[in-house]
Amino acid sequence: MSSLVIVDYGMANLRSVQKAFEKFGHAALITSDPNRVAEADKVVLPGVGAFRDAIARLRDGGLAPPLVEHVRSGKPFLGICLGLQMLFTTSYEDGEHRGLDVFPGEVIRFGDTPGLKVPHMGWNQLRLRQPAAIFRDLPETPSVYFVHSYYVVPKDRSIIAAETDYPTPFTSAICHENVSATQFHPEKSQSVGLKMLRNFAAL
């Protein structure tokens, strides 16, 4: 079985992601060791909280270079929530902060819309825009669980794998070559989310 690591930089409920993989018998190692990340066959980068703190912890822990190298090597990579946002160039959460710049684009806040709560929290539907390996054998409009106030705006719209309305469409997942990343939380999205994680583990 190929090695799968979940990156620990102190800002995610890592155990819930690990338990989700364990539910279908796939071992996943939680690690903050850059060498383990560099050696892994598959990497999962989860995250909750503020972009500025997360990207600082990745860099301070020496995790940013092996993550970027993993992506460039063509090995499977899955980002979850902040793990999606940090792949982009710039976030405007509490100032302006540089991301990993794997993909050109920005991370912006939902606008103020009467009757619409920010953060966007709870279940919402995906509108799948392109075939992605993690979406294999899913229903046409799967429902998944979100908790976020910011979302990504990719410069290259061809990488958008799914959109969700709140109330206008935003990017809820991307897919490009070996990289998949979701704004929602597969580990909290019951059978649909587990299917996505199983699909990723099978890559």
C-alpha positions in Angstrom: 0.0 0.0 0.0 1.4 3.4 -0.9 2.2 5.9 1.8 -0.3 8.6 2.5 0.5 11.5 4.9 -1.7 14.2 6.4 0.3 17.3 7.0 0.3 18.6 10.6 1.0 22.3 11.0 -1.2 22.8 14.0 -4.3 24.1 12.4 -6.8 21.3 11.5 -8.8 18.5 13.1 -6.3 16.0 11.7 -7.7 13.0 13.5 -11.1 13.3 11.9 -9.4 13.2 8.4 -7.3 10.3 9.5 -10.3 8.4 10.9 -12.2 8.9 7.6 -9.4 7.2 5.7 -9.3 4.4 8.4 -13.0 3.7 7.9 -12.3 2.1 4.5 -9.0 0.5 5.7 -6.4 3.0 4.4 -3.7 3.9 6.9 -2.8 7.7 6.9 0.1 9.0 8.9 -0.2 12.5 10.6 3.2 14.2 10.4 4.8 17.6 10.8 8.2 16.2 9.5 9.1 17.8 6.2 11.1 14.7 5.3 8.1 12.4 5.7 6.1 14.8 3.5 8.9 14.7 0.9 9.0 10.9 0.8 5.2 10.4 0.7 3.4 8.9 -2.3 0.2 10.9 -1.5 -0.2 14.1 0.6 -3.3 15.6 2.2 -3.2 19.2 3.3 -6.2 20.0 5.5 -6.8 23.2 7.4 -9.2 25.4 9.4 -8.7 28.9 10.7 -6.9 32.0 9.4 -4.9 32.0 6.2 -2.1 34.2 7.6 -1.4 31.9 10.6 -1.6 28.8 8.5 0.8 29.8 5.7 3.2 31.2 8.4 3.2 27.9 10.2 3.8 25.9 7.0 6.8 28.1 6.2 8.2 28.2 9.8 7.9 24.4 10.0 9.8 23.9 6.7 6.7 22.3 5.1 6.1 24.7 2.2 9.1 23.5 0.0 8.3 19.8 0.2 4.6 20.5 -0.4 5.3 22.5 -3.6 7.8 19.9 -4.7 5.3 17.1 -4.1 2.8 18.9 -6.3 5.4 19.5 -9.1 6.5 15.9 -9.0 3.1 14.7 -10.2 2.3 12.7 -7.1 -1.4 12.8 -5.8 -2.2 15.8 -3.6 -5.5 16.7 -1.9 -6.1 20.0 -0.2 -9.1 20.6 2.1 -10.5 24.0 3.0 -7.5 26.1 3.9 -5.5 23.5 2.1 -7.2 24.6 -1.1 -6.8 28.3 -0.4 -3.1 28.1 0.4 -2.4 26.8 -3.1 -3.2 30.2 -4.6 -1.2 33.4 -5.0 -2.7 35.8 -2.5 -5.3 35.8 0.2 -7.1 39.0 1.4 -8.1 37.6 4.8 -7.1 40.2 7.4 -4.7 42.0 5.1 -2.8 40.7 2.1 -0.8 37.4 2.4 1.2 35.4 0.0 0.2 31.8 -0.6 2.1 28.9 -2.1 1.4 30.2 -5.6 1.0 26.8 -7.1 -2.0 28.3 -9.0 -2.5 32.0 -9.9 -5.5 33.4 -8.2 -6.9 35.1 -5.1 -8.8 34.2 -2.0 -11.6 36.6 -1.2 -14.4 37.0 1.3 -18.1 36.5 0.6 -19.8 39.9 0.0 -22.5 41.2 2.4 -25.8 40.0 1.1 -29.0 40.5 3.1 -30.3 37.3 4.6 -27.0 35.5 3.9 -24.8 34.5 6.8 -21.0 34.6 6.7 -19.4 32.2 7.3 -21.1 29.9 4.8 -21.8 26.9 7.1 -23.6 23.7 6.6 -24.7 21.5 3.7 -24.8 22.7 0.1 -24.8 21.1 -3.3 -21.9 20.8 -5.8 -22.3 21.4 -9.5 -19.7 19.3 -11.1 -18.0 21.1 -14.0 -15.4 18.6 -15.1 -14.6 14.9 -14.5 -12.2 14.6 -11.6 -10.8 11.4 -10.1 -12.1 12.2 -6.6 -15.6 12.6 -8.0 -15.8 9.1 -9.6 -19.1 7.4 -9.0 -20.7 10.3 -7.2 -24.3 11.4 -7.7 -24.8 14.2 -10.2 -25.3 17.0 -7.6 -23.8 15.7 -4.3 -24.3 17.6 -1.1 -21.2 18.3 1.1 -20.4 20.2 4.3 -18.9 23.7 4.3 -17.5 26.0 6.9 -15.8 29.1 5.4 -15.9 32.9 4.9 -13.4 33.0 2.0 -13.2 31.3 -1.3 -10.8 31.0 -4.2 -11.0 32.8 -7.5 -8.6 30.9 -9.9 -7.1 32.9 -12.7 -7.4 29.8 -14.9 -11.0 28.8 -14.8 -10.3 25.5 -16.5 -9.1 24.1 -13.2 -12.5 24.6 -11.5 -13.9 21.1 -10.9 -17.1 22.1 -9.0 -19.1 25.2 -8.1 -21.6 25.9 -5.4 -24.2 28.7 -5.2 -24.1 31.1 -2.2 -26.0 32.9 -3.6 -23.9 33.3 -6.7 -21.5 30.6 -7.9 -18.1 30.2 -6.2 -15.3 27.7 -6.7 -15.9 24.8 -4.4 -13.3 22.4 -5.8 -10.4 22.4 -8.3 -8.7 19.6 -10.2 -5.6 19.9 -12.3 -3.4 16.9 -13.2 -2.3 15.4 -9.9 -3.9 18.0 -7.7 -7.4 17.9 -6.2 -8.6 20.4 -3.6 -11.9 21.1 -2.0 -13.4 24.1 -0.2 -15.8 21.8 1.7 -14.8 19.1 4.2 -15.0 15.6 2.7 -14.3 14.1 6.2 -17.5 15.8 7.4 -19.6 15.0 4.3 -20.7 11.5 5.3 -20.9 8.8 2.6 -20.3 11.3 -0.3 -17.1 12.6 1.4 -15.9 9.2 2.3 -16.3 8.1 -1.4 -14.1 11.1 -2.4 -11.4 10.2 0.1 -11.6 6.5 -1.0 -11.1 7.7 -4.6 -8.1 9.8 -3.7 -6.5 6.9 -1.7 -7.0 4.7 -4.8 -5.0 7.0 -7.1 
